[in-house]
Amino acid sequence: MGPLGPDFDVDYNNPSIECNCTFDSNTTCHITKLKVSQLNRQGVILEEIAALTYLTVLKLDQNAFTGTLPTFLGNMSAMLYLSLAHNQFFGTIPKELGNLKELVMLAVSSNNFSGTLPPELGNLRKLELLWASDSPFSGKIPSFIGNWTRLSELRVSDLQNVSSSLDFIVNLRNLKDLIIRNALVSGPIPSDIIRLRNLTILDLSFNNLNGSLPQTLMNMTSLISLNLVANNFKFDSTNISTFPGLNCLQRDFACNRSTNPYTSFAIKCGGSQMRSANGILFETENSTSLGPASFHVNQDKWAVSNGGIVIDRVDPSFIASTTISVDNTRDPELFRTSRKSPGSLRYYGLGLQNGPYTISLFFAETVFNRTRNTWQGHGRRVFDIYIQGNRRQRDFDISKEAGGIARALVKDFSVTVTQNHLEIHLFWAGKGTCCIPEQGDYGPLISAIQVSPDSFMSCLVSSIILKWAKRDKKPYFHDSDVQKKYNDENGTNEKVVGFKVKSKSKKTGMIIGIVAGVASVSLLLLVFGLYMKRKSKHREEDEFLGMGPKVNTYTYSELKSATSDFSPSNLLGEGGFGPVYKGILNDGSVVAVKQLSVASHHGRSQFITEISTISAVQHWNLVKLHGSCIDGARRLLVYEYLENKSLDQALFGKTDVHLDWPTRFNICLGTAKGLAYLHEESRPRIVHRDVKASNILLDGELCPKISDFGLAKLYDDKRTHMSTRVAGTIGYLAPEYAMRGHLTSKADVFGFGVVCLEILSGRPNYDEKLDSEQKYLLQWAWSLYEIGHPLDLIDPSLASFDEEQAKRMIGVALMCVQASPSLRPAMSRVIAMLSGDVEISAVTTKPSYLTDWDFSDITNTFCDDEPTFSENTTTNTTTTTFTTASSVVWSQCHRP
């Protein structure tokens, strides 16, 4: 039973609706409790719920609900428990929630909310639990929280933009759990914290707190878990002895930066010391006291910290053990145990010698059981990997990357150590599973870590020379640094200038020794040369792989074999930058291989762009990049294979795939979600630049996945637009992009609007075979909308369709293709409108349709070179002719 009792317990009557018939002298019944938890439900909160004004419990957590929170929730004045955590809600918290003055619990953690907590929430004086972590809220921690004197649990994290202090906590005498993590909190910990006599969990990690730790904190006997890592506290002999090692885990890491620096270490995470098949000794890291808010230091060489709280688990284990056999490794014992964390797991190298290193992280998913045929078999572990504070992999899923559970996976990262400090951070950002197969911790999981230097050969050469120097004779050194090291190790300041030779035999021995030494050094230099040549090759590949997470590397012969020498029978399609083939790898997995055309202009740049963007961005509605191949001038990409090919093939009768109405609506909504992720959630933000039906692929369940990020353009948050070379497809291009090269995310919104109309009508945006009034889809759609017959646009081959959904799609599409970018909605609002959560206002201005475009002289896709026009007006790299306010006459597209 959960801490809130049977009225709120996760496993108690879920899903359920409970009625109370005691109203009006037992003559009237009202629904008072609604629970739909852990069922992977999607969509928005239905408007029908607005009628349930007598609700005391609304539990919708741990699903996939989206949209903004409806304001009608504020009308449910009897509400006691409102749990919306672990969903995909976005927007701001409505101020109307401040009307729920009886509210005891408010849980909005792990969503995509933004903005500040509205001041109206200060009215919730009876609140006992506030969970508002793992969402990108901004602003200060509201001071009105200090008036919630009944509060027993406060969880806030990941605040942005403005710093806060802890002064508000001193009046919260009933606090048991105080978790304010990564929230830009600054200043000291108040000495009055001793008043919080019931405090058992205190997590203030990853903030900017400073000053000395208050003596009162050390006297709080109620504390069970304490995490103060990654702050700016000052330490003296008193608090160092009370919190040993904590000084090494502050932001400046003042301890052990340069004393006896070392160059490597290996950790057996969650297990005992063992030696691998290749002789690497992995040190023990199996502390059972490494709880949900704690740290552990190993002899000032390396350290580990664990952060996060497991909901409803009194005594969770943070070591995962398994008896199943782990495949794909020579060291299955290395994966028998793993360290796990509910939220944030960090490993630190303390005192490493500065220089380049390779970090090897060893993973295997050993917790989930895919053989279960229930919802409990669908658990997902998703977290981010940071090295030295830089995110190197986002939404990392062990089983997905490894190709299944109980399969070993080693991820290598290159990094440069400065200030003798290394930080490896595995961070759960609220994605994946929290409660499958049971309520627990499904954050980071790691089996081992190995840190090794990249430039080791020069050190080895110096070591060999030094060994020869330590014979019974005094050596001759040309290198003053080596001489100094010799003197330091032998306790002398003598300047050594040469050998004193007394006999022929000794001279002969000396000659043999010198020859052997020179031979050894020569061999080492040869090996070092080969090593550096290999590193040079790796650096060349790094130019393409970028600084992001590495993807799988395939050989050209491997892909050539997989595609039957790129046989035409395996050709899936051909875009502007090369053909795509179906391939079957040696392990039997089916992939799509994109062969980047060498003849394509800027093909190399295209390849780098695809690698850096696709590998860094993962979403359910985006095509997954498995890997790449660099072979001389050849550039190939390996994607997941989508068996139902592209949307245009399905829509326009090129395949046997039948798209009924529910499928079409879901394709439209899924595409919107993928674009919203690119525009608003991925870092950096991404503009696709070529949103069209052929770049939307369909998987086995006809789920849409956006492909072809080769035309994507990254831009910084601080830039509102960029002027760039126009790259896109006629009919889908926004006018400001086509005519002026002005690129923002609203260009993608325009393309989405065109695709939406194609989904509705089942026809392409231009069809010269049709009558003149129907030839251009946008013009025809607007004409039907103007005369009040928008549903005449619907594909006549559909046996049935949802009229309300169709009207929403038409309205949204026409808003998306407006001539002015400012009139087009953001993709997050498109999702809300399609879902019915936001009302669609009437469209009063006609869209931008290019009725004057001349299609006879050019191919469907723009050439990369600048086109030539009938009259020239140069804007950056694009030359255009404005024949009307919203159209362009293209005369030809040529290559010099």
C-alpha positions, -999 to +999 in steps of 0.1 A: +000+000+000+014+034-009+020+062+015-012+080+007-034+051+017-059+030-002-076+060-018-044+066-038-025+034-040-012+024-074-024-011-073-057-005-057-086-008-083-067+005-113-083+016-136-114+025-117-143+049-113-158+053-079-193+068-073-206+083-041-244+081-037-247+100-004-255+134-019-290+150-015-300+126+013-287+095-005-307+103-036-279+115-059-247+098-071-216+116-083-183+103-096-157+111-070-126+091-080-111+084-114-079+064-117-062+055-150-025+049-141+003+029-157-018+020-188+001+038-215-030+058-224-025+086-250-043+117-261-055+147-242-076+151-211-112+149-224-136+178-221-162+154-207-142+153-175-152+190-169-186+177-158-170+157-129-170+186-105-173+163-074-140+145-081-117+141-050-091+119-067-079+122-103-050+099-110-037+099-146+000+094-139+025+072-158+008+073-192+014+091-224-012+119-222-003+151-240-016+186-246-020+215-221-038+212-188-074+223-192-085+252-170-116+234-160-096+213-135-097+244-114-135+240-110-132+207-091-132+224-057-135+191-038-102+177-053-078+162-027-054+142-049-043+154-084-016+132-100-005+140-135+031+129-133+051+110-159+032+120-190+039+143-219+018+174-209+032+207-220+025+244-216+022+262-183+004+252-151-030+269-153-036+295-126-070+280-120-055+252-100-052+277-073-089+273-067-084+238-054-081+249-018-087+214-004-059+199-024-036+176-004-013+163-032-002+179-065+021+158-087+032+172-121+067+157-123+083+143-154+063+162-181+072+190-205+058+219-186+074+253-189+070+287-173+067+294-136+044+280-109+016+306-109+012+327-077-024+315-074-010+282-062-002+300-029-038+294-020-032+257-015-026+260+022-036+223+029-010+209+005+011+181+019+029+168-012+042+188-042+061+169-069+073+193-096+106+177-106+120+167-140+101+194-160+117+225-176+101+250-153+117+284-150+120+312-125+126+312-087+112+286-063+080+305-052+083+321-018+046+312-011+057+275-006+070+287+028+033+292+038+024+256+032+030+246+068+015+211+063+039+202+035+057+169+041+072+162+007+087+188-017+104+177-049+116+204-073+144+200-099+158+213-132+147+249-128+160+273-154+170+310-157+167+324-122+185+315-089+167+309-056+175+306-019+165+282+008+151+308+032+115+297+026+121+262+041+125+272+078+088+273+085+080+239+069+083+220+102+065+189+088+089+183+060+101+147+057+115+147+021+131+178+007+145+173-028+156+205-046+181+192-072+197+211-101+175+241-094+200+270-094+197+274-057+224+296-042+235+310-009+241+290+024+220+263+040+200+281+067+212+272+102+175+271+112+172+238+092+176+221+126+139+230+131+129+205+105+130+177+131+111+152+109+135+155+079+146+121+067+157+128+031+176+159+021+189+162-015+203+196-025+227+183-051+238+201-083+231+236-072+252+267-063+250+266-026+280+280-008+294+288+027+302+263+054+279+234+062+259+245+093+268+226+125+231+221+131+230+199+100+255+176+115+232+172+146+201+162+127+196+126+138+165+121+118+183+122+085+186+089+066+198+102+032+218+133+025+231+144-009+250+177-011+273+170-041+281+195-069+278+227-049+304+253-037+306+245+001+337+253+021+353+227+043+374+226+074+387+198+096+354+196+114+330+190+085+355+169+065+356+144+093+318+144+095+313+141+057+344+124+045+350+128+008+323+154+002+349+181-004+360+161-034+325+162-049+320+199-050+319+219-083+355+231-081+369+196-070+397+212-050+410+179-037+437+157-053+440+176-085+477+171-090+491+150-062+506+118-076+486+120-109+477+087-125+467+078-160+441+050-158+415+032-137+388+006-141+357+002-119+335-029-115+302-010-109+280-026-083+304-056-078+336-070-065+371-068-080+377-089-110+401-092-139+388-092-175+398-116-202+423-090-216+439-086-182+422-053-170+418-052-132+384-037-124+383-023-088+355-031-063+326-007-062+298-025-043+290-002-014+255-011-001+253+023+016+253+041-017+216+050-013+194+074-031+212+106-020+248+097-012+284+094-024+314+072-020+351+079-024+378+053-031+412+064-018+409+098-034+414+081-068+378+079-080+344+086-065+308+078-072+276+097-063+240+086-065+210+109-066+173+105-068+144+091-048+125+059-055+088+066-049+070+043-026+101+021-020+113+021+017+144+001+012+154-001-025+185-018-037+209+001-059+228-030-071+212-051-099+222-088-099+213-114-125+219-151-130+211-151-167+239-154-192+249-122-209+258-125-246+281-107-270+310-106-246+341-125-235+335-114-199+299-124-190+309-122-153+315-084-157+278-080-162+265-102-134+261-071-112+255-035-121+251-002-103+217+014-107+202+047-098+168+062-097+179+095-112+215+107-113+246+085-112+281+101-114+316+087-115+346+110-109+383+106-117+402+125-090+438+134-098+441+121-134+470+133-154+458+159-179+455+148-215+434+128-240+416+097-228+392+070-240+362+063-217+347+029-221+313+023-205+300-013-202+262-019-203+238-048-204+201-046-197+196-074-170+164-061-152+136-063-178+120-095-189+108-092-225+091-127-223+062-112-203+030-109-224+015-082-202+022-045-200+049-054-174+070-067-203+073-034-220+096-016-196+121+009-210+153+024-195+161+057-211+188+081-198+214+106-210+252+102-210+273+132-201+311+133-202+328+164-187+295+182-186+287+177-223+258+155-233+273+128-256+242+107-260+206+115-255+178+091-247+202+062-244+183+029-243+205-001-234+184-029-248+176-010-279+213-001-286+225-036-278+198-053-298+180-069-269+182-077-232+211-096-216+234-084-244+267-067-236+273-032-251+305-011-247+303+026-256+336+044-262+340+082-258+370+104-264+376+131-239+403+156-228+410+158-191+419+192-177+425+203-141+431+166-133+394+159-131+370+136-150+333+134-146+310+107-161+273+115-156+244+091-163+212+111-159+176+100-160+155+129-174+121+115-166+118+094-198+112+057-202+097+036-174+092+045-138+069+016-127+073-013-151+074-042-142+069-027-108+072+006-089+110+011-088+141+027-102+147+025-139+172+052-143+208+047-152+223+012-151+260+004-157+282-026-152+317-013-155+339+017-165+374+018-179+394+049-183+426+047-204+450+073-219+451+079-256+488+090-258+504+063-238+534+054-260+556+084-251+552+076-214+562+040-222+593+051-241+604+074-212+599+045-188+621+022-208+649+048-211+646+053-173+650+016-166+682+015-187+694+046-167+689+027-134+718+003-140+747+002-116+764+029-137+756+065-139+736+072-170+741+098-197+710+119-204+703+143-232+668+150-218+670+173-187+635+163-177+644+126-176+676+134-157+655+154-131+632+124-127+662+101-122+676+124-096+643+128-078+638+090-076+674+084-064+677+113-039+705+131-056+711+165-072+742+153-090+746+163-127+752+131-145+773+135-176+783+100-188+794+064-182+828+056-167+841+025-186+868+004-169+871-027-190+866-042-224+840-067-210+821-038-194+824-018-226+811-048-246+782-052-221+775-015-224+774-017-262+751-047-261+729-028-237+728+003-258+721-017-290+693-036-272+679-003-258+680+014-292+663-016-308+636-016-281+631+021-285+630+018-323+604-009-320+583+012-296+586+042-320+575+020-349+545+008-329+538+044-318+540+055-354+514+029-364+493+039-334+494+076-344+485+067-380+455+049-367+447+079-345+450+101-376+425+079-394+402+081-363+405+119-363+394+119-400+364+099-390+357+121-361+353+150-385+322+132-398+311+117-365+313+150-347+314+155-310+281+137-304+275+101-295+292+076-317+272+053-340+279+019-353+306+017-380+301-006-410+326-016-437+318-010-473+322-047-481+297-055-454+271-031-468+278-042-503+271-078-493+240-068-474+225-051-504+236-078-530+260-053-545+234-026-543+211-045-566+183-026-583+159-052-569+168-039-534+163-003-543+137+014-520+138+049-535+161+077-545+163+112-531+183+142-541+214+129-525+214+093-535+196+060-535+184+039-506+186+001-506+172-026-485+200-046-468+203-077-447+233-077-423+252-108-413+232-111-381+200-112-401+188-077-392+171-058-420+183-022-425+180+006-450+213+017-466+215+052-480+243+055-506+253+091-506+259+101-542+295+113-547+283+134-576+259+153-553+271+189-547+281+193-510+277+156-505+304+155-479+288+183-459+255+165-463+269+134-447+284+153-418+251+170-412+231+138-413+255+121-389+256+149-363+219+155-363+204+120-366+227+104-340+220+130-315+182+130-318+159+101-310+121+101-309+094+076-316+084+096-347+119+100-361+138+074-382+166+058-361+202+060-375+220+027-368+254+036-382+276+049-410+303+039-434+333+060-446+353+043-473+375+067-493+351+090-511+322+067-503+296+079-477+268+056-466+242+058-438+225+028-422+190+034-409+163+013-394+142-004-421+106+007-423+087-021-442+058+001-453+080+025-471+070+062-475+038+080-470+036+093-506+038+057-519+010+046-496-012+077-504-008+078-541-014+042-549+022+030-553+019+002-527-008-021-514-009-003-481-044+009-472-047+040-451-081+042-434-092+073-416-079+065-381-045+056-396-044+089-416-052+109-385-026+092-364+000+097-392-008+134-392-006+136-354+026+115-352+043+136-378+034+167-358+049+152-327+081+144-345+085+180-358+076+195-324+104+175-309+129+187-335+118+224-331+112+226-293+127+198-274+160+187-291+191+205-282+202+221-305+169+228-321+165+215-356+148+227-388+142+199-412+139+221-443+123+194-465+091+182-449+072+162-475+053+130-479+082+110-493+103+119-462+077+104-439+082+066-436+057+041-421+067+012-399+049-022-396+021-006-376+019+024-399+034+047-373+050+077-391+087+084-387+103+115-402+134+107-423+161+124-443+178+148-419+204+156-445+187+188-453+183+197-416+198+229-404+208+234-367+205+268-352+212+283-318+184+292-294+195+329-295+191+331-333+156+337-347+164+328-383+192+322-407+198+330-443+210+299-461+211+281-493+176+270-503+172+233-502+138+217-504+111+205-527+087+225-548+052+225-535+063+222-499+085+253-496+074+282-475+074+314-496+098+333-473+123+305-476+119+300-513+121+337-522+145+351-496+163+322-480+148+331-447+147+299-426+129+294-393+109+264-379+078+280-395+092+268-429+087+232-416+052+241-404+043+252-440+055+218-453+036+200-427+004+219-437+008+207-473+014+171-462-017+173-440-038+183-470-023+154-490-033+130-462-068+144-462-073+143-500-052+113-510-036+133-538-003+152-544+000+189-539+002+194-577-014+172-604-014+185-639-039+159-650-067+175-630-089+204-640-074+239-636-094+246-604-081+214-588-046+213-602-030+230-572-041+214-539-037+245-517-057+266-540-085+240-543-086+234-505-090+272-499-117+274-526-137+247-509-132+263-475-144+297-487-176+283-501-183+263-469-177+228-483-143+219-468-152+182-464-154+179-502-116+177-500-117+143-483-103+114-503-134+097-520-118+063-516-123+064-478-153+043-467-158+065-437-141+093-417-145+112-385-161+145-395-149+165-364-113+152-368-114+160-405-126+196-399-098+201-373-072+187-398-084+211-425-084+241-402-049+233-389-035+227-424-048+260-437-033+278-407+000+261-414+002+272-450-004+309-444+018+333-463+031+351-432+052+329-409+038+348-379+003+335-387+015+299-387+012+280-353+041+263-336+041+226-339+033+221-302+001+241-307-006+221-339-006+190-317-030+206-292-054+217-320-053+183-337-060+166-304-090+189-298-075+204-267-072+239-282-100+255-302-092+262-338-101+298-348-116+305-382-090+310-410-097+344-426-067+348-449-059+326-479-029+304-478+002+309-499-002+287-530+023+290-559+000+289-588+025+306-611+053+280-607+065+266-640+071+229-634+080+220-670+116+230-669+128+216-636+128+184-616+108+179-585+137+187-562+156+220-562+192+218-574+218+226-548+234+253-571+218+286-573+189+287-598+188+311-627+157+333-630+141+355-656+149+386-636+176+388-609+173+400-574+201+386-552+195+378-516+225+361-499+230+329-519+195+327-535+184+347-566+147+352-570+121+369-591+089+382-574+061+379-600+034+383-573+034+386-536+033+349-531+047+332-562+079+327-582+086+319-618+114+294-621+129+293-655+157+267-651+180+250-626+214+243-640+249+232-629+279+250-643 
